[in-house]
């Protein structure tokens, strides 16, 4: 079943990754207030998943801790390859997440 908007789906080396599924796991981390998962171009794999995270006030989250948490709760290919800490996420009317805006803003970063 498709659980997200089809155009937001990330295809990495033939694997289909639905951002909402990954976000639902990441938001369970005690330091995470909000999260958006989107794909960035990858020369070898087509696209790679990246997570933009808004942290709760007074908390921190290291890349190692993030990867460990995701690795315990997600299949290996679904684990975001990069963690980007942001102050807020772009939304329409406060609820609809604008992944397209994030893809455009962070299009130049590399997955590795």
N, CA, C and O atoms as a GROMACS GRO file, in nm:
protein
  448
    1UNK      N    1   0.083  -0.118   0.000
    1UNK     CA    2   0.000   0.000   0.000
    1UNK      C    3   0.088   0.125   0.000
    1UNK      O    4   0.190   0.129   0.068
    2UNK      N    5   0.049   0.223  -0.074
    2UNK     CA    6   0.120   0.351  -0.073
    2UNK      C    7   0.076   0.427   0.050
    2UNK      O    8  -0.044   0.449   0.072
    3UNK      N    9   0.173   0.467   0.132
    3UNK     CA   10   0.140   0.535   0.257
    3UNK      C   11   0.176   0.682   0.256
    3UNK      O   12   0.175   0.747   0.360
    4UNK      N   13   0.206   0.736   0.140
    4UNK     CA   14   0.253   0.874   0.131
    4UNK      C   15   0.222   0.925  -0.009
    4UNK      O   16   0.174   0.850  -0.093
    5UNK      N   17   0.250   1.052  -0.033
    5UNK     CA   18   0.236   1.104  -0.169
    5UNK      C   19   0.342   1.040  -0.256
    5UNK      O   20   0.459   1.034  -0.219
    6UNK      N   21   0.301   0.991  -0.372
    6UNK     CA   22   0.391   0.917  -0.460
    6UNK      C   23   0.514   0.997  -0.499
    6UNK      O   24   0.624   0.942  -0.508
    7UNK      N   25   0.497   1.127  -0.522
    7UNK     CA   26   0.612   1.208  -0.565
    7UNK      C   27   0.713   1.230  -0.452
    7UNK      O   28   0.826   1.270  -0.480
    8UNK      N   29   0.675   1.205  -0.328
    8UNK     CA   30   0.768   1.218  -0.215
    8UNK      C   31   0.845   1.090  -0.189
    8UNK      O   32   0.941   1.089  -0.112
    9UNK      N   33   0.805   0.980  -0.254
    9UNK     CA   34   0.872   0.852  -0.235
    9UNK      C   35   1.018   0.863  -0.280
    9UNK      O   36   1.048   0.924  -0.383
   10UNK      N   37   1.107   0.802  -0.202
   10UNK     CA   38   1.249   0.802  -0.232
   10UNK      C   39   1.283   0.665  -0.291
   10UNK      O   40   1.249   0.562  -0.233
   11UNK      N   41   1.349   0.663  -0.406
   11UNK     CA   42   1.391   0.536  -0.465
   11UNK      C   43   1.542   0.530  -0.459
   11UNK      O   44   1.612   0.604  -0.528
   12UNK      N   45   1.592   0.439  -0.375
   12UNK     CA   46   1.737   0.424  -0.355
   12UNK      C   47   1.777   0.284  -0.399
   12UNK      O   48   1.739   0.185  -0.337
   13UNK      N   49   1.855   0.276  -0.505
   13UNK     CA   50   1.902   0.148  -0.559
   13UNK      C   51   1.786   0.051  -0.583
   13UNK      O   52   1.801  -0.069  -0.562
   14UNK      N   53   1.672   0.103  -0.626
   14UNK     CA   54   1.556   0.019  -0.654
   14UNK      C   55   1.464  -0.002  -0.534
   14UNK      O   56   1.352  -0.049  -0.551
   15UNK      N   57   1.509   0.031  -0.414
   15UNK     CA   58   1.426   0.020  -0.293
   15UNK      C   59   1.337   0.142  -0.282
   15UNK      O   60   1.380   0.254  -0.307
   16UNK      N   61   1.212   0.119  -0.244
   16UNK     CA   62   1.117   0.230  -0.225
   16UNK      C   63   1.111   0.264  -0.077
   16UNK      O   64   1.086   0.177   0.007
   17UNK      N   65   1.134   0.391  -0.047
   17UNK     CA   66   1.132   0.439   0.091
   17UNK      C   67   1.023   0.546   0.102
   17UNK      O   68   1.027   0.647   0.031
   18UNK      N   69   0.927   0.523   0.191
   18UNK     CA   70   0.820   0.618   0.213
   18UNK      C   71   0.857   0.708   0.331
   18UNK      O   72   0.868   0.659   0.444
   19UNK      N   73   0.876   0.838   0.308
   19UNK     CA   74   0.920   0.929   0.414
   19UNK      C   75   0.836   0.926   0.540
   19UNK      O   76   0.891   0.931   0.650
   20UNK      N   77   0.706   0.917   0.528
   20UNK     CA   78   0.620   0.919   0.646
   20UNK      C   79   0.648   0.800   0.738
   20UNK      O   80   0.644   0.813   0.860
   21UNK      N   81   0.675   0.686   0.680
   21UNK     CA   82   0.707   0.567   0.759
   21UNK      C   83   0.834   0.590   0.841
   21UNK      O   84   0.839   0.555   0.959
   22UNK      N   85   0.935   0.647   0.781
   22UNK     CA   86   1.062   0.674   0.850
   22UNK      C   87   1.042   0.785   0.955
   22UNK      O   88   1.095   0.776   1.066
   23UNK      N   89   0.965   0.888   0.920
   23UNK     CA   90   0.938   0.997   1.014
   23UNK      C   91   0.865   0.949   1.139
   23UNK      O   92   0.894   0.994   1.250
   24UNK      N   93   0.771   0.855   1.121
   24UNK     CA   94   0.696   0.802   1.234
   24UNK      C   95   0.786   0.732   1.334
   24UNK      O   96   0.756   0.729   1.454
   25UNK      N   97   0.896   0.675   1.289
   25UNK     CA   98   0.992   0.610   1.378
   25UNK      C   99   1.082   0.715   1.444
   25UNK      O  100   1.101   0.712   1.566
   26UNK      N  101   1.136   0.808   1.365
   26UNK     CA  102   1.230   0.907   1.418
   26UNK      C  103   1.165   0.997   1.522
   26UNK      O  104   1.230   1.034   1.620
   27UNK      N  105   1.039   1.033   1.503
   27UNK     CA  106   0.973   1.125   1.597
   27UNK      C  107   0.955   1.060   1.735
   27UNK      O  108   0.923   1.130   1.832
   28UNK      N  109   0.974   0.931   1.746
   28UNK     CA  110   0.965   0.863   1.875
   28UNK      C  111   1.090   0.882   1.960
   28UNK      O  112   1.089   0.852   2.079
   29UNK      N  113   1.198   0.932   1.900
   29UNK     CA  114   1.321   0.958   1.977
   29UNK      C  115   1.291   1.070   2.078
   29UNK      O  116   1.228   1.169   2.042
   30UNK      N  117   1.336   1.055   2.203
   30UNK     CA  118   1.304   1.155   2.305
   30UNK      C  119   1.355   1.297   2.278
   30UNK      O  120   1.302   1.392   2.336
   31UNK      N  121   1.455   1.314   2.194
   31UNK     CA  122   1.509   1.448   2.167
   31UNK      C  123   1.443   1.516   2.047
   31UNK      O  124   1.468   1.634   2.022
   32UNK      N  125   1.360   1.444   1.973
   32UNK     CA  126   1.305   1.495   1.847
   32UNK      C  127   1.166   1.554   1.868
   32UNK      O  128   1.075   1.487   1.916
   33UNK      N  129   1.150   1.682   1.829
   33UNK     CA  130   1.020   1.748   1.835
   33UNK      C  131   0.945   1.734   1.702
   33UNK      O  132   0.824   1.715   1.702
   34UNK      N  133   1.018   1.742   1.590
   34UNK     CA  134   0.957   1.734   1.458
   34UNK      C  135   1.062   1.684   1.360
   34UNK      O  136   1.182   1.703   1.381
   35UNK      N  137   1.018   1.620   1.253
   35UNK     CA  138   1.112   1.562   1.157
   35UNK      C  139   1.051   1.562   1.018
   35UNK      O  140   0.930   1.551   1.001
   36UNK      N  141   1.138   1.573   0.919
   36UNK     CA  142   1.099   1.558   0.779
   36UNK      C  143   1.206   1.475   0.710
   36UNK      O  144   1.326   1.502   0.724
   37UNK      N  145   1.165   1.374   0.636
   37UNK     CA  146   1.257   1.289   0.561
   37UNK      C  147   1.233   1.316   0.413
   37UNK      O  148   1.118   1.318   0.368
   38UNK      N  149   1.341   1.334   0.339
   38UNK     CA  150   1.332   1.362   0.196
   38UNK      C  151   1.453   1.303   0.127
   38UNK      O  152   1.550   1.265   0.192
   39UNK      N  153   1.447   1.295  -0.005
   39UNK     CA  154   1.557   1.238  -0.082
   39UNK      C  155   1.645   1.345  -0.143
   39UNK      O  156   1.598   1.451  -0.184
   40UNK      N  157   1.775   1.315  -0.148
   40UNK     CA  158   1.870   1.401  -0.219
   40UNK      C  159   1.936   1.317  -0.328
   40UNK      O  160   1.947   1.195  -0.313
   41UNK      N  161   1.980   1.379  -0.436
   41UNK     CA  162   2.044   1.304  -0.544
   41UNK      C  163   2.171   1.232  -0.496
   41UNK      O  164   2.248   1.285  -0.416
   42UNK      N  165   2.189   1.111  -0.546
   42UNK     CA  166   2.307   1.030  -0.514
   42UNK      C  167   2.356   0.970  -0.645
   42UNK      O  168   2.278   0.904  -0.715
   43UNK      N  169   2.482   0.990  -0.679
   43UNK     CA  170   2.536   0.942  -0.807
   43UNK      C  171   2.519   0.792  -0.825
   43UNK      O  172   2.479   0.746  -0.932
   44UNK      N  173   2.550   0.714  -0.721
   44UNK     CA  174   2.547   0.568  -0.732
   44UNK      C  175   2.410   0.507  -0.707
   44UNK      O  176   2.375   0.406  -0.769
   45UNK      N  177   2.332   0.566  -0.617
   45UNK     CA  178   2.208   0.502  -0.573
   45UNK      C  179   2.082   0.569  -0.626
   45UNK      O  180   1.972   0.522  -0.598
   46UNK      N  181   2.094   0.677  -0.700
   46UNK     CA  182   1.977   0.750  -0.748
   46UNK      C  183   1.936   0.859  -0.650
   46UNK      O  184   1.946   0.978  -0.680
   47UNK      N  185   1.890   0.817  -0.532
   47UNK     CA  186   1.854   0.909  -0.425
   47UNK      C  187   1.897   0.847  -0.292
   47UNK      O  188   1.910   0.725  -0.281
   48UNK      N  189   1.918   0.931  -0.193
   48UNK     CA  190   1.947   0.884  -0.058
   48UNK      C  191   1.857   0.959   0.039
   48UNK      O  192   1.834   1.079   0.021
   49UNK      N  193   1.806   0.890   0.143
   49UNK     CA  194   1.720   0.958   0.240
   49UNK      C  195   1.802   1.046   0.336
   49UNK      O  196   1.911   1.009   0.378
   50UNK      N  197   1.746   1.161   0.369
   50UNK     CA  198   1.806   1.257   0.460
   50UNK      C  199   1.697   1.300   0.558
   50UNK      O  200   1.580   1.311   0.519
   51UNK      N  201   1.733   1.324   0.684
   51UNK     CA  202   1.635   1.366   0.784
   51UNK      C  203   1.668   1.507   0.832
   51UNK      O  204   1.780   1.535   0.874
   52UNK      N  205   1.570   1.596   0.825
   52UNK     CA  206   1.580   1.729   0.885
   52UNK      C  207   1.503   1.722   1.016
   52UNK      O  208   1.384   1.690   1.017
   53UNK      N  209   1.571   1.751   1.126
   53UNK     CA  210   1.514   1.731   1.258
   53UNK      C  211   1.509   1.861   1.337
   53UNK      O  212   1.605   1.938   1.338
   54UNK      N  213   1.396   1.885   1.402
   54UNK     CA  214   1.382   1.994   1.497
   54UNK      C  215   1.391   1.930   1.635
   54UNK      O  216   1.313   1.841   1.669
   55UNK      N  217   1.488   1.976   1.715
   55UNK     CA  218   1.508   1.917   1.847
   55UNK      C  219   1.421   1.985   1.951
   55UNK      O  220   1.384   2.102   1.938
   56UNK      N  221   1.388   1.909   2.056
   56UNK     CA  222   1.317   1.966   2.170
   56UNK      C  223   1.413   2.060   2.243
   56UNK      O  224   1.534   2.040   2.240
   57UNK      N  225   1.358   2.160   2.308
   57UNK     CA  226   1.438   2.260   2.379
   57UNK      C  227   1.523   2.191   2.486
   57UNK      O  228   1.475   2.110   2.564
   58UNK      N  229   1.653   2.226   2.485
   58UNK     CA  230   1.744   2.172   2.586
   58UNK      C  231   1.798   2.034   2.558
   58UNK      O  232   1.860   1.973   2.646
   59UNK      N  233   1.775   1.980   2.438
   59UNK     CA  234   1.826   1.847   2.406
   59UNK      C  235   1.929   1.855   2.294
   59UNK      O  236   1.938   1.954   2.222
   60UNK      N  237   2.006   1.749   2.280
   60UNK     CA  238   2.103   1.735   2.171
   60UNK      C  239   2.085   1.598   2.109
   60UNK      O  240   2.027   1.508   2.169
   61UNK      N  241   2.135   1.584   1.988
   61UNK     CA  242   2.129   1.457   1.917
   61UNK      C  243   2.250   1.447   1.826
   61UNK      O  244   2.266   1.527   1.734
   62UNK      N  245   2.336   1.348   1.852
   62UNK     CA  246   2.455   1.330   1.769
   62UNK      C  247   2.421   1.239   1.651
   62UNK      O  248   2.323   1.164   1.654
   63UNK      N  249   2.503   1.247   1.546
   63UNK     CA  250   2.484   1.160   1.429
   63UNK      C  251   2.490   1.013   1.469
   63UNK      O  252   2.411   0.932   1.421
   64UNK      N  253   2.584   0.980   1.557
   64UNK     CA  254   2.601   0.841   1.601
   64UNK      C  255   2.477   0.791   1.675
   64UNK      O  256   2.429   0.681   1.649
   65UNK      N  257   2.426   0.872   1.767
   65UNK     CA  258   2.306   0.834   1.842
   65UNK      C  259   2.186   0.820   1.749
   65UNK      O  260   2.105   0.729   1.764
   66UNK      N  261   2.176   0.912   1.652
   66UNK     CA  262   2.068   0.909   1.555
   66UNK      C  263   2.073   0.782   1.470
   66UNK      O  264   1.971   0.713   1.454
   67UNK      N  265   2.191   0.750   1.417
   67UNK     CA  266   2.206   0.631   1.334
   67UNK      C  267   2.177   0.505   1.414
   67UNK      O  268   2.116   0.412   1.362
   68UNK      N  269   2.221   0.501   1.538
   68UNK     CA  270   2.197   0.386   1.624
   68UNK      C  271   2.048   0.366   1.649
   68UNK      O  272   1.997   0.254   1.639
   69UNK      N  273   1.978   0.474   1.681
   69UNK     CA  274   1.834   0.467   1.706
   69UNK      C  275   1.760   0.419   1.581
   69UNK      O  276   1.678   0.328   1.588
   70UNK      N  277   1.791   0.480   1.467
   70UNK     CA  278   1.725   0.442   1.342
   70UNK      C  279   1.757   0.298   1.304
   70UNK      O  280   1.670   0.224   1.257
   71UNK      N  281   1.882   0.256   1.324
   71UNK     CA  282   1.924   0.121   1.292
   71UNK      C  283   1.850   0.015   1.371
   71UNK      O  284   1.827  -0.095   1.322
   72UNK      N  285   1.812   0.049   1.494
   72UNK     CA  286   1.738  -0.046   1.578
   72UNK      C  287   1.592  -0.058   1.537
   72UNK      O  288   1.528  -0.159   1.564
   73UNK      N  289   1.538   0.046   1.472
   73UNK     CA  290   1.394   0.049   1.445
   73UNK      C  291   1.356   0.045   1.297
   73UNK      O  292   1.238   0.032   1.264
   74UNK      N  293   1.455   0.055   1.209
   74UNK     CA  294   1.428   0.058   1.064
   74UNK      C  295   1.515  -0.041   0.990
   74UNK      O  296   1.623  -0.078   1.037
   75UNK      N  297   1.468  -0.083   0.874
   75UNK     CA  298   1.552  -0.164   0.785
   75UNK      C  299   1.672  -0.079   0.743
   75UNK      O  300   1.660   0.044   0.732
   76UNK      N  301   1.785  -0.141   0.719
   76UNK     CA  302   1.910  -0.070   0.689
   76UNK      C  303   1.899   0.029   0.575
   76UNK      O  304   1.957   0.137   0.582
   77UNK      N  305   1.827  -0.006   0.470
   77UNK     CA  306   1.818   0.084   0.355
   77UNK      C  307   1.730   0.206   0.384
   77UNK      O  308   1.737   0.304   0.310
   78UNK      N  309   1.648   0.202   0.488
   78UNK     CA  310   1.559   0.314   0.521
   78UNK      C  311   1.624   0.416   0.615
   78UNK      O  312   1.571   0.525   0.633
   79UNK      N  313   1.736   0.381   0.674
   79UNK     CA  314   1.803   0.472   0.768
   79UNK      C  315   1.856   0.594   0.692
   79UNK      O  316   1.932   0.578   0.597
   80UNK      N  317   1.816   0.715   0.733
   80UNK     CA  318   1.866   0.836   0.665
   80UNK      C  319   2.019   0.844   0.669
   80UNK      O  320   2.081   0.813   0.771
   81UNK      N  321   2.078   0.884   0.558
   81UNK     CA  322   2.224   0.890   0.546
   81UNK      C  323   2.284   1.016   0.606
   81UNK      O  324   2.404   1.022   0.633
   82UNK      N  325   2.201   1.117   0.627
   82UNK     CA  326   2.246   1.244   0.685
   82UNK      C  327   2.143   1.293   0.784
   82UNK      O  328   2.023   1.267   0.770
   83UNK      N  329   2.191   1.363   0.885
   83UNK     CA  330   2.106   1.429   0.984
   83UNK      C  331   2.131   1.578   0.973
   83UNK      O  332   2.245   1.624   0.982
   84UNK      N  333   2.025   1.654   0.953
   84UNK     CA  334   2.035   1.799   0.944
   84UNK      C  335   1.949   1.856   1.058
   84UNK      O  336   1.829   1.832   1.064
   85UNK      N  337   2.012   1.931   1.147
   85UNK     CA  338   1.939   1.995   1.256
   85UNK      C  339   1.890   2.131   1.207
   85UNK      O  340   1.970   2.214   1.163
   86UNK      N  341   1.759   2.155   1.216
   86UNK     CA  342   1.700   2.281   1.172
   86UNK      C  343   1.617   2.342   1.285
   86UNK      O  344   1.580   2.273   1.381
   87UNK      N  345   1.589   2.472   1.274
   87UNK     CA  346   1.508   2.540   1.375
   87UNK      C  347   1.359   2.513   1.357
   87UNK      O  348   1.285   2.502   1.455
   88UNK      N  349   1.315   2.503   1.231
   88UNK     CA  350   1.176   2.472   1.203
   88UNK      C  351   1.166   2.412   1.064
   88UNK      O  352   1.259   2.420   0.984
   89UNK      N  353   1.050   2.351   1.036
   89UNK     CA  354   1.027   2.287   0.907
   89UNK      C  355   0.924   2.368   0.828
   89UNK      O  356   0.829   2.421   0.887
   90UNK      N  357   0.942   2.378   0.696
   90UNK     CA  358   0.846   2.454   0.616
   90UNK      C  359   0.713   2.380   0.605
   90UNK      O  360   0.708   2.263   0.566
   91UNK      N  361   0.607   2.448   0.639
   91UNK     CA  362   0.473   2.389   0.634
   91UNK      C  363   0.374   2.490   0.575
   91UNK      O  364   0.394   2.611   0.584
   92UNK      N  365   0.268   2.437   0.515
   92UNK     CA  366   0.159   2.519   0.464
   92UNK      C  367   0.050   2.522   0.572
   92UNK      O  368   0.004   2.417   0.615
   93UNK      N  369   0.011   2.639   0.614
   93UNK     CA  370  -0.093   2.657   0.715
   93UNK      C  371  -0.064   2.581   0.844
   93UNK      O  372  -0.156   2.544   0.917
   94UNK      N  373   0.065   2.559   0.872
   94UNK     CA  374   0.104   2.497   0.997
   94UNK      C  375   0.092   2.347   1.005
   94UNK      O  376   0.122   2.290   1.109
   95UNK      N  377   0.049   2.279   0.898
   95UNK     CA  378   0.035   2.134   0.909
   95UNK      C  379   0.094   2.055   0.792
   95UNK      O  380   0.159   1.954   0.816
   96UNK      N  381   0.075   2.096   0.668
   96UNK     CA  382   0.123   2.019   0.554
   96UNK      C  383   0.271   2.046   0.531
   96UNK      O  384   0.311   2.159   0.503
   97UNK      N  385   0.352   1.941   0.543
   97UNK     CA  386   0.497   1.950   0.530
   97UNK      C  387   0.536   1.972   0.384
   97UNK      O  388   0.485   1.906   0.294
   98UNK      N  389   0.628   2.066   0.361
   98UNK     CA  390   0.676   2.097   0.226
   98UNK      C  391   0.813   2.034   0.204
   98UNK      O  392   0.916   2.100   0.217
   99UNK      N  393   0.814   1.907   0.170
   99UNK     CA  394   0.941   1.836   0.144
   99UNK      C  395   1.012   1.893   0.022
   99UNK      O  396   1.135   1.896   0.017
  100UNK      N  397   0.934   1.939  -0.075
  100UNK     CA  398   0.993   1.997  -0.196
  100UNK      C  399   1.085   2.115  -0.161
  100UNK      O  400   1.194   2.128  -0.217
  101UNK      N  401   1.042   2.198  -0.069
  101UNK     CA  402   1.122   2.312  -0.025
  101UNK      C  403   1.252   2.265   0.038
  101UNK      O  404   1.358   2.324   0.014
  102UNK      N  405   1.245   2.161   0.118
  102UNK     CA  406   1.365   2.106   0.182
  102UNK      C  407   1.460   2.046   0.078
  102UNK      O  408   1.581   2.066   0.085
  103UNK      N  409   1.404   1.973  -0.019
  103UNK     CA  410   1.488   1.915  -0.126
  103UNK      C  411   1.562   2.025  -0.201
  103UNK      O  412   1.680   2.011  -0.230
  104UNK      N  413   1.492   2.134  -0.232
  104UNK     CA  414   1.555   2.244  -0.305
  104UNK      C  415   1.663   2.312  -0.221
  104UNK      O  416   1.770   2.346  -0.272
  105UNK      N  417   1.636   2.331  -0.093
  105UNK     CA  418   1.731   2.399  -0.005
  105UNK      C  419   1.857   2.317   0.019
  105UNK      O  420   1.967   2.373   0.022
  106UNK      N  421   1.843   2.185   0.036
  106UNK     CA  422   1.957   2.101   0.070
  106UNK      C  423   2.002   2.012  -0.045
  106UNK      O  424   2.070   1.911  -0.023
  107UNK      N  425   1.966   2.047  -0.166
  107UNK     CA  426   1.999   1.968  -0.285
  107UNK      C  427   2.149   1.950  -0.306
  107UNK      O  428   2.191   1.850  -0.364
  108UNK      N  429   2.230   2.044  -0.259
  108UNK     CA  430   2.374   2.039  -0.285
  108UNK      C  431   2.452   1.953  -0.184
  108UNK      O  432   2.570   1.925  -0.207
  109UNK      N  433   2.391   1.912  -0.073
  109UNK     CA  434   2.465   1.831   0.023
  109UNK      C  435   2.486   1.691  -0.033
  109UNK      O  436   2.413   1.646  -0.121
  110UNK      N  437   2.586   1.622   0.019
  110UNK     CA  438   2.612   1.487  -0.025
  110UNK      C  439   2.562   1.388   0.078
  110UNK      O  440   2.552   1.421   0.196
  111UNK      N  441   2.530   1.269   0.033
  111UNK     CA  442   2.474   1.168   0.122
  111UNK      C  443   2.579   1.104   0.213
  111UNK      O  444   2.546   1.058   0.322
  112UNK      N  445   2.702   1.100   0.171
  112UNK     CA  446   2.806   1.031   0.251
  112UNK      C  447   2.885   1.127   0.336
  112UNK      O  448   2.975   1.085   0.408
   0.00000   0.00000   0.00000
